[in-house]
Amino acid sequence: MNNIHQPAAEPAGARRLLAFDTSTSSLAVAVMEGGTLLAEHHLHAERNHSAVLISAIQEALDKASIHKSMLDGIAVGVGPGSYTGARIAVTTAKTLAWALKLPVYGMSSLEALALGGWARAAGQTVAALGASAASCGGRPAADASQDAAEELVSGDWIVPLMDGRRGQVYTALFTAKPDRMPERLASDGIRLMAGWMSELAGRLEAAAPVERPARIWIVGETETGKVQHHAEVAREVLGPHAGETLRVFPYELEGSWVGLAGLRRSLLGDSDQLHTLEPNYTQLAEAEAKRLGKG
């Protein structure tokens, strides 16, 4: 799937960025210029990312009419997710960055999944969110001013999910409001789904009325095939506490949202050391691993 979006005006400080992620079964590639999506390539290529990633990158560059020499940086999803997939993406990013002498920006694949799932479910656009990311120079909104932090109160909660097998999920927690990039509330990790939903239920019950989210989005690998039980667990454990605010939205990662997540990291100007950038091989917390072993 390939889309081209044209915003009303190009944000100041625009830079051309190649972004891609192969940590899920979805191969996602995008070419960005500032907050503008020039081209993207998205396909379902489970267990075959290594064979098609380079051609997918070239196709996206061709559609954007961008030569590799015109790029200003490379953003790559480092996981968590598929060990092999994350390793393929990081290795490719490092190779391209070294050959082209470009900065490389490692980013959370769960952040991109949360952004894309929420945007698709809540009707957010690449243009609006791209302008938001560019306007604050990549800074999280809550760091820009106290007013921005207050605006995040009562925003949506976004819970991205990637199946981790045996009742586990790669997941995190974000909050967002319309036309604003999501901000992180909980770190990436692999957690037992039932325990994670209980933790969120407790967090929800403890929140003051003004702090409760307008909606809770469970996005990503939720209701397809072998991971259908994740949606059921969410409804059974979190549902009684969330009521009608709970929404489940199956979603496969797309290049446009990988690009926007990468744009924010690149605008921070905090690039990774090329030779030390590694995939995020998130492991199950020790206490949960012991509990799972006893089960």
TORMI-350364 format. One line per 4 residues: number of its first residue (from 1); for each residue x, y, z of N, C-alpha, C. Coordinates in steps of 0.1 Angstrom, whole numbers, always signed. Layout:
N
NUM	X Y Z X Y Z X Y Z; ... .
This chain:
295
1	+8 -12 +0 +0 +0 +0 +9 +12 +0; +6 +22 -9 +15 +34 -10 +6 +46 -10; +9 +56 -2 +1 +68 -1 +10 +80 -1; +5 +91 -7 +12 +103 -7 +4 +114 -1 .
5	+9 +122 +8 +1 +132 +15 +8 +145 +13; +0 +156 +10 +5 +169 +7 -1 +179 +17; +7 +183 +28 +2 +193 +37 +1 +207 +31; -5 +216 +38 -7 +229 +33 +6 +236 +32 .
9	+15 +234 +41 +28 +241 +41 +39 +232 +47; +51 +232 +41 +62 +224 +46 +67 +230 +59; +68 +222 +69 +74 +227 +82 +88 +232 +81; +91 +242 +89 +105 +247 +89 +115 +236 +94 .
13	+127 +236 +88 +137 +226 +92 +134 +212 +87; +127 +212 +76 +124 +199 +70 +136 +191 +67; +136 +178 +69 +147 +170 +65 +142 +157 +59; +150 +151 +50 +145 +139 +43 +150 +127 +51 .
17	+141 +119 +54 +143 +108 +63 +138 +95 +58; +146 +84 +57 +142 +71 +54 +139 +64 +67; +127 +58 +68 +124 +51 +80 +118 +37 +77; +122 +27 +85 +116 +13 +82 +116 +5 +95 .
21	+108 -5 +95 +107 -14 +107 +103 -28 +102; +109 -38 +107 +106 -52 +104 +104 -61 +116; +100 -54 +127 +99 -62 +140 +86 -70 +141; +77 -67 +132 +64 -75 +132 +63 -82 +119 .
25	+52 -89 +116 +50 -96 +103 +48 -86 +92; +46 -73 +96 +44 -62 +86 +57 -55 +83; +61 -55 +70 +73 -48 +66 +68 -33 +63; +74 -24 +70 +69 -10 +69 +81 -1 +65 .
29	+79 +7 +54 +90 +16 +49 +83 +29 +46; +90 +41 +49 +85 +54 +46 +96 +63 +42; +93 +73 +34 +102 +84 +31 +95 +97 +35; +101 +104 +44 +95 +116 +50 +104 +129 +46 .
33	+97 +140 +45 +104 +153 +44 +97 +162 +54; +104 +164 +66 +97 +171 +76 +85 +164 +81; +74 +170 +82 +61 +164 +86 +54 +158 +74; +60 +158 +62 +53 +153 +50 +57 +139 +47 .
37	+47 +131 +44 +50 +117 +39 +51 +118 +24; +63 +115 +19 +65 +115 +4 +61 +102 -2; +64 +90 +5 +60 +77 +0 +61 +67 +11; +54 +56 +9 +55 +45 +19 +53 +32 +12 .
41	+58 +22 +18 +56 +8 +13 +53 -1 +25; +42 -8 +24 +38 -16 +35 +33 -30 +29; +38 -41 +34 +34 -54 +30 +36 -64 +41; +28 -74 +40 +28 -85 +50 +38 -95 +45 .
45	+50 -96 +52 +61 -105 +47 +67 -113 +58; +58 -119 +66 +63 -127 +78 +74 -137 +74; +85 -137 +82 +96 -146 +80 +103 -144 +67; +101 -133 +60 +108 -131 +47 +113 -117 +45 .
49	+114 -110 +56 +119 -96 +56 +132 -94 +49; +141 -103 +52 +155 -102 +46 +155 -102 +31; +146 -109 +25 +146 -111 +11 +139 -99 +4; +131 -91 +11 +124 -80 +4 +126 -66 +9 .
53	+134 -65 +20 +135 -52 +26 +142 -42 +17; +153 -46 +11 +161 -37 +3 +153 -32 -10; +146 -42 -16 +137 -38 -27 +126 -29 -23; +120 -31 -11 +110 -22 -6 +115 -8 -3 .
57	+127 -7 +2 +133 +6 +4 +135 +13 -9; +140 +6 -19 +142 +12 -32 +129 +17 -39; +119 +9 -37 +106 +12 -43 +101 +25 -37; +102 +26 -23 +97 +38 -17 +105 +50 -21 .
61	+118 +49 -22 +126 +60 -27 +123 +64 -41; +121 +55 -50 +117 +58 -63 +104 +65 -64; +94 +61 -56 +81 +67 -56 +81 +81 -51; +91 +84 -42 +93 +97 -36 +102 +106 -45 .
65	+107 +100 -55 +117 +107 -64 +129 +112 -56; +133 +104 -47 +144 +107 -38 +156 +97 -41; +168 +102 -44 +179 +93 -44 +185 +92 -30; +192 +80 -28 +198 +78 -15 +207 +89 -11 .
69	+214 +95 -20 +223 +106 -17 +216 +119 -12; +203 +120 -14 +195 +131 -10 +190 +130 +5; +192 +118 +11 +187 +116 +24 +195 +123 +35; +189 +127 +46 +196 +134 +57 +197 +125 +69 .
73	+190 +113 +69 +191 +104 +81 +183 +92 +79; +185 +82 +87 +178 +69 +87 +172 +67 +101; +159 +64 +101 +153 +60 +114 +149 +45 +113; +151 +38 +123 +148 +23 +123 +142 +19 +135 .
77	+132 +10 +134 +125 +4 +146 +134 -7 +151; +138 -6 +164 +147 -15 +170 +140 -26 +178; +127 -26 +177 +119 -36 +185 +114 -29 +197; +108 -37 +207 +108 -51 +207 +99 -57 +197 .
81	+99 -71 +196 +91 -78 +187 +99 -90 +182; +98 -93 +169 +105 -105 +164 +120 -102 +165; +128 -112 +172 +142 -110 +173 +149 -109 +159; +145 -119 +150 +151 -119 +137 +147 -106 +129 .
85	+135 -102 +130 +130 -90 +123 +137 -78 +127; +138 -76 +140 +145 -64 +146 +160 -64 +142; +166 -76 +142 +180 -77 +138 +182 -73 +123; +173 -77 +115 +174 -74 +100 +173 -59 +98 .
89	+164 -53 +105 +162 -38 +103 +174 -31 +108; +179 -34 +120 +190 -27 +125 +203 -29 +117; +205 -41 +113 +217 -43 +104 +216 -36 +91; +204 -35 +85 +203 -28 +73 +205 -13 +75 .
93	+199 -8 +86 +200 +6 +88 +215 +10 +91; +222 +2 +98 +236 +5 +101 +245 +5 +88; +242 -5 +80 +249 -6 +67 +247 +6 +58; +234 +10 +57 +231 +22 +48 +237 +34 +54 .
97	+236 +36 +68 +241 +48 +74 +256 +49 +72; +263 +38 +73 +277 +38 +72 +281 +41 +57; +274 +35 +48 +277 +37 +34 +274 +51 +29; +263 +57 +34 +259 +70 +30 +264 +81 +39 .
101	+271 +77 +50 +276 +87 +60 +264 +95 +66; +254 +88 +70 +242 +95 +76 +240 +92 +91; +234 +100 +98 +230 +97 +112 +219 +87 +112; +219 +78 +122 +209 +68 +124 +202 +70 +137 .
105	+189 +68 +137 +180 +70 +149 +173 +58 +152; +176 +51 +163 +169 +39 +167 +156 +44 +175; +145 +37 +172 +133 +41 +179 +125 +29 +183; +116 +31 +192 +107 +20 +197 +97 +16 +186 .
109	+97 +3 +183 +87 -2 +174 +73 -2 +180; +72 -3 +193 +59 -2 +200 +54 +12 +199; +63 +22 +199 +58 +36 +198 +52 +38 +184; +58 +33 +174 +52 +34 +160 +39 +27 +159 .
113	+38 +15 +165 +26 +7 +165 +15 +14 +172; +18 +20 +184 +8 +28 +191 +3 +40 +183; +13 +47 +177 +9 +59 +169 +0 +55 +157; +4 +45 +150 -4 +41 +138 -17 +36 +142 .
117	-18 +27 +152 -31 +21 +156 -40 +32 +160; -35 +41 +169 -44 +51 +174 -48 +61 +163; -39 +64 +154 -42 +74 +143 -53 +68 +134; -52 +55 +131 -62 +49 +122 -75 +48 +129 .
121	-75 +44 +142 -87 +42 +149 -94 +55 +152; -87 +65 +155 -93 +78 +160 -94 +88 +149; -90 +84 +136 -91 +94 +125 -81 +105 +125; -69 +102 +130 -58 +112 +129 -51 +111 +115 .
125	-46 +122 +111 -39 +122 +98 -24 +124 +99; -17 +119 +89 -3 +121 +88 +1 +136 +88; -6 +144 +80 -3 +158 +79 -4 +165 +93; -15 +163 +100 -17 +170 +113 -7 +166 +123 .
129	-4 +153 +124 +5 +148 +134 +19 +151 +130; +22 +151 +117 +35 +155 +112 +38 +170 +115; +28 +179 +114 +30 +193 +117 +32 +194 +132; +25 +186 +140 +27 +186 +155 +41 +183 +159 .
133	+46 +172 +152 +60 +168 +156 +70 +178 +151; +68 +184 +140 +78 +194 +134 +77 +207 +142; +66 +211 +146 +64 +224 +153 +71 +225 +166; +72 +213 +173 +78 +214 +186 +93 +209 +186 .
137	+98 +208 +173 +112 +204 +172 +115 +190 +177; +105 +181 +178 +108 +168 +182 +106 +166 +197; +105 +177 +205 +103 +176 +219 +90 +170 +223; +89 +161 +233 +76 +157 +238 +68 +169 +242 .
141	+55 +169 +239 +47 +181 +242 +48 +185 +257; +48 +175 +266 +48 +177 +280 +61 +184 +284; +72 +184 +276 +84 +191 +279 +84 +205 +274; +75 +208 +265 +75 +221 +258 +70 +232 +267 .
145	+60 +229 +275 +55 +239 +284 +45 +232 +294; +42 +239 +305 +33 +234 +315 +19 +233 +309; +15 +242 +300 +2 +242 +294 +1 +230 +285; +11 +226 +278 +10 +214 +270 +9 +201 +278 .
149	+15 +201 +290 +14 +190 +299 -1 +189 +304; -7 +200 +307 -20 +200 +312 -30 +196 +301; -27 +199 +288 -36 +195 +277 -36 +180 +276; -26 +173 +281 -26 +158 +279 -36 +151 +289 .
153	-40 +158 +299 -49 +152 +309 -62 +149 +302; -67 +137 +306 -79 +131 +300 -78 +128 +285; -66 +127 +280 -65 +122 +266 -67 +107 +265; -66 +102 +253 -68 +87 +252 -56 +80 +257 .
157	-58 +68 +262 -47 +59 +265 -45 +50 +253; -33 +47 +249 -30 +38 +238 -21 +26 +243; -26 +14 +241 -19 +2 +246 -15 -6 +234; -3 -5 +228 +1 -13 +217 +4 -28 +221 .
161	+1 -37 +213 +3 -51 +216 +10 -58 +204; +21 -66 +207 +26 -76 +198 +26 -89 +205; +22 -99 +199 +21 -112 +206 +35 -117 +209; +37 -122 +222 +49 -127 +227 +48 -142 +230 .
165	+37 -148 +227 +35 -163 +229 +33 -166 +244; +26 -177 +247 +25 -182 +260 +18 -172 +269; +8 -164 +264 +1 -155 +272 +9 -142 +274; +20 -140 +267 +28 -128 +269 +26 -118 +257 .
169	+28 -105 +260 +28 -95 +249 +39 -85 +251; +44 -80 +240 +53 -69 +240 +43 -57 +240; +45 -48 +249 +35 -37 +251 +41 -25 +258; +34 -14 +259 +37 -2 +266 +24 +6 +268 .
173	+26 +18 +272 +14 +27 +274 +17 +41 +270; +8 +47 +262 +10 +61 +257 -3 +68 +260; -2 +82 +259 -14 +90 +260 -13 +100 +249; -25 +104 +244 -25 +114 +233 -38 +121 +232 .
177	-38 +133 +225 -50 +140 +222 -50 +143 +207; -62 +146 +202 -62 +149 +187 -52 +159 +182; -46 +155 +171 -36 +163 +164 -23 +166 +173; -21 +157 +182 -9 +158 +190 -2 +144 +190 .
181	+11 +144 +189 +19 +131 +190 +17 +125 +203; +16 +112 +204 +15 +105 +217 +27 +107 +226; +25 +106 +239 +36 +107 +249 +35 +94 +257; +47 +90 +262 +48 +77 +269 +44 +78 +283 .
185	+37 +68 +288 +33 +67 +302 +40 +55 +309; +43 +45 +301 +50 +33 +306 +60 +27 +296; +70 +22 +301 +81 +17 +292 +78 +5 +284; +85 +3 +273 +84 -10 +266 +88 -22 +274 .
189	+81 -33 +272 +84 -45 +279 +76 -56 +275; +80 -68 +278 +72 -80 +276 +65 -84 +289; +52 -85 +289 +44 -87 +301 +34 -98 +299; +30 -104 +310 +19 -114 +309 +6 -105 +306 .
193	-1 -109 +296 -13 -101 +292 -23 -99 +303; -26 -109 +310 -36 -108 +321 -31 -99 +332; -18 -100 +336 -13 -92 +346 -12 -77 +342; -9 -75 +329 -8 -61 +324 -22 -55 +324 .
197	-32 -62 +320 -45 -56 +320 -50 -53 +335; -46 -62 +344 -49 -59 +358 -42 -47 +363; -29 -45 +359 -22 -33 +363 -28 -20 +357; -33 -21 +345 -39 -9 +339 -53 -7 +346 .
201	-60 -17 +349 -73 -16 +357 -70 -8 +370; -60 -12 +377 -56 -6 +390 -52 +9 +388; -45 +11 +377 -41 +25 +374 -53 +33 +371; -63 +28 +364 -75 +35 +360 -83 +38 +372 .
205	-85 +28 +381 -93 +30 +393 -86 +40 +403; -73 +41 +403 -66 +50 +411 -66 +65 +406; -69 +66 +393 -69 +80 +387 -80 +89 +392; -77 +101 +394 -88 +111 +397 -97 +112 +385 .
209	-109 +116 +387 -118 +117 +375 -113 +125 +364; -106 +136 +366 -101 +145 +356 -89 +138 +348; -83 +128 +355 -71 +121 +349 -75 +109 +341; -88 +105 +342 -92 +92 +335 -92 +95 +320 .
213	-88 +85 +312 -87 +87 +298 -101 +87 +292; -102 +95 +281 -115 +95 +274 -118 +82 +267; -108 +76 +262 -109 +62 +256 -96 +55 +258; -97 +42 +259 -86 +33 +260 -85 +24 +247 .
217	-75 +26 +239 -73 +19 +227 -63 +7 +229; -68 -5 +227 -59 -16 +226 -56 -19 +211; -44 -17 +206 -41 -17 +192 -30 -27 +189; -30 -32 +177 -20 -41 +172 -25 -55 +170 .
221	-17 -65 +175 -20 -79 +173 -30 -83 +184; -43 -82 +181 -53 -83 +191 -64 -94 +187; -68 -95 +175 -80 -104 +172 -78 -112 +159; -65 -115 +156 -63 -122 +144 -57 -136 +147 .
225	-63 -146 +142 -57 -160 +143 -54 -164 +158; -41 -167 +160 -36 -173 +172 -36 -163 +184; -37 -150 +181 -37 -140 +192 -50 -135 +195; -61 -141 +191 -74 -136 +194 -77 -135 +209 .
229	-70 -144 +217 -72 -144 +231 -68 -131 +238; -59 -123 +232 -55 -111 +238 -66 -101 +239; -75 -100 +229 -86 -91 +229 -96 -96 +240; -98 -109 +241 -107 -115 +251 -102 -112 +265 .
233	-89 -113 +267 -84 -110 +281 -86 -95 +284; -83 -86 +274 -85 -72 +276 -100 -69 +280; -109 -75 +273 -123 -73 +276 -127 -79 +290; -122 -90 +293 -126 -97 +306 -119 -90 +318 .
237	-107 -86 +317 -100 -81 +329 -101 -66 +330; -98 -58 +319 -99 -44 +319 -113 -38 +316; -121 -46 +309 -134 -41 +304 -143 -37 +316; -144 -45 +327 -153 -41 +338 -149 -27 +344 .
241	-137 -23 +343 -132 -11 +349 -133 +1 +339; -131 -3 +326 -131 +8 +316 -145 +11 +310; -153 +1 +310 -167 +3 +304 -166 +6 +289; -174 +15 +285 -175 +19 +271 -163 +26 +266 .
245	-154 +30 +274 -142 +37 +269 -132 +27 +263; -133 +14 +266 -124 +4 +260 -127 +1 +246; -117 +2 +237 -118 +0 +223 -107 -10 +219; -110 -20 +211 -100 -29 +206 -99 -27 +191 .
249	-87 -25 +186 -85 -21 +172 -73 -29 +166; -76 -40 +158 -65 -48 +152 -58 -39 +142; -45 -40 +142 -37 -31 +133 -24 -37 +130; -20 -35 +117 -7 -39 +112 +2 -26 +109 .
253	+14 -26 +114 +23 -15 +113 +24 -10 +98; +23 +3 +96 +25 +10 +83 +37 +19 +83; +42 +21 +71 +54 +30 +70 +52 +44 +74; +40 +50 +71 +38 +64 +74 +40 +67 +89 .
257	+35 +58 +98 +36 +61 +112 +50 +57 +117; +57 +48 +111 +71 +45 +114 +79 +58 +111; +76 +64 +100 +82 +77 +96 +80 +88 +105; +68 +90 +110 +65 +101 +119 +72 +98 +133 .
261	+72 +86 +138 +79 +83 +150 +94 +86 +149; +99 +82 +137 +113 +84 +134 +116 +99 +133; +107 +107 +127 +109 +121 +125 +111 +128 +139; +102 +124 +149 +104 +131 +162 +118 +128 +168 .
265	+122 +115 +166 +136 +112 +172 +146 +120 +164; +145 +121 +151 +155 +128 +144 +156 +143 +147; +144 +149 +149 +143 +163 +152 +149 +166 +166; +150 +157 +175 +157 +159 +187 +172 +160 +185 .
269	+177 +156 +174 +191 +157 +171 +200 +147 +179; +194 +137 +185 +201 +127 +193 +202 +114 +186; +212 +114 +177 +214 +102 +169 +222 +91 +177; +221 +79 +173 +227 +68 +179 +242 +66 +174 .
273	+250 +60 +182 +263 +57 +178 +262 +45 +168; +267 +46 +156 +265 +36 +146 +269 +22 +150; +280 +21 +157 +286 +8 +160 +280 +2 +173; +273 +9 +180 +267 +4 +193 +252 +3 +192 .
277	+246 +7 +182 +231 +5 +180 +228 -9 +179; +218 -14 +188 +215 -28 +188 +200 -29 +189; +194 -41 +185 +180 -43 +186 +176 -44 +201; +163 -41 +204 +158 -41 +218 +153 -55 +220 .
281	+161 -64 +225 +156 -78 +228 +150 -78 +242; +139 -73 +243 +132 -72 +256 +129 -86 +262; +132 -88 +274 +130 -101 +281 +119 -100 +291; +113 -111 +294 +102 -111 +305 +109 -108 +318 .
285	+102 -100 +326 +107 -96 +339 +109 -109 +347; +119 -109 +356 +122 -122 +364 +110 -127 +372; +103 -118 +378 +92 -123 +387 +81 -129 +378; +78 -123 +367 +68 -129 +358 +73 -142 +352 .
289	+86 -143 +349 +91 -155 +343 +90 -167 +352; +92 -164 +365 +91 -175 +376 +76 -179 +377; +67 -169 +377 +53 -172 +378 +48 -180 +366; +53 -176 +354 +50 -184 +342 +55 -198 +343 .
293	+67 -200 +348 +73 -213 +349 +66 -222 +358; +60 -216 +369 +53 -224 +379 +39 -228 +373; +34 -220 +363 +21 -223 +357 +22 -235 +348 .
